[in-house]
Amino acid sequence: MNRFDEFCERHRDRLVKRLERRCGDDAEDIAHEAFLRVWKHLDSIAESPGAEWVYLWITANNIANRWNERARRFDPLDEKTDVRSNVPSAEGELLTQEFNAHFAAAMSEFPALTRKALVRRRHGDSYDEIAADLGTTNQAVRTRVSRACATLAERLGTPPDGVPWSQLLGDNDQ
Amino acid sequence: MTTAKDWDAALDAWAIAERERLGGPPTPEEVLALRRGKLSPEEAERVHALLIYDPELTELLVEPIENPPLRFFARNAMQWTLSAAAALIIVALSTMLVYERRQAAQPRLVAAHHTFAPMHTRGEHPHTEIHATDRPIILTVLVIDATTPHRVEIVHDDRVLWSEREIRGTIAVDVPAGFLKPGDYTLRVYEGRRLVDAHLFRITQ
């Protein structure tokens, strides 16, 4: 087994599995492209332990983003799709833009830690995980999220049910 | 009236815009420098935020920084052991085979050479004594009739230990050392089903 094969063998399973969640059948191709790109620089990163994965995953992520973007641009519409139901009305578009602008304005006023906590909650991370990664306590994260959601509710109206990140539910509470 | 989807979409849109504002995805070098504490506070904050705002990259904040072992070696330790053992056996057998072949190609000494001449008499001949050593012995069986096929057998306790058909004329049987344990044996010669000769011999210690 040569060095390139060893390098691929070491990371293939993990890389392809993670890419499959986002890119389905394209995962293998994207992984292959990432392996080739990182391989060119492997000599310069070999001395850093664990650096291979950092290089690989960031490279694969960038490639996957481009593939997905291209697919969105060029995929023909499914014949069964009712085009009319997928295209928002001009008025709906305007309302969305307005809502997003107010939302963004409110977000920009929050401290960095609060913004990060909200995004992590959006992606389903627990208060404990967020607290550990942000170097604070579970209670501090809860307080920040709570205050931020109160502010958002004040500015944009109370969030409807089904927005888990806006509620003070943690892993142990659910 | 907003829906849960609108709120999620608003937060996602904000995160995407924030990523672009902060300069797009971090480079691997930036991430490694962040993890090693080698960035300025401002740069560290920027790269940290980029990793948080892209959920696909957030794992790089917390993943242990070490290369996984080569899966091939890690998962197949038992298979490797078995393969190594098998390889060792193959090498040993090959060496033995080569040695045997070399030995076979060389002239060699035999412990004894006995010629059994046909007596053309019914019944068994007197014992021939052969001393067993660690060398092979050669038993020569004189078969005068070179046209009719004969069968030769070595028999011990009414059990045929060795047999050869289609023998025409005299043959020499190379008996490896240890094949014949001490005891009494009969060397029988048949023509068809008819016993034409029987030679008794005794292997002694």
Interface residues (C-beta under 8 A of the other chain):
Chain A: M1 E6 E9 R10 H11 D13 R14 R22 I45 S48 P49 G50 A51 E52 W53 V54 Y55 W57 I58 T59 N61 N62 A64 N65 T96 F99 N100 F103 A104 M107 A112 R115 K116 L118 V119 R120 R122 H123 D125 A132 D133 L156 G157 P159 P160 D161 G162 V163 W165 S166
Chain B: T2 T3 A4 D6 W7 D8 A9 A10 L11 D12 A13 W14 A15 A17 E18 P25 P26 T27 P28 V31 L32 R35 E45 H48 A49 I52 Y53 D54 P55 E56 L57 T58 E59 L60 L61 V62 E63 P64 I65 E66 N67 P68 P69 L70 R71 F72
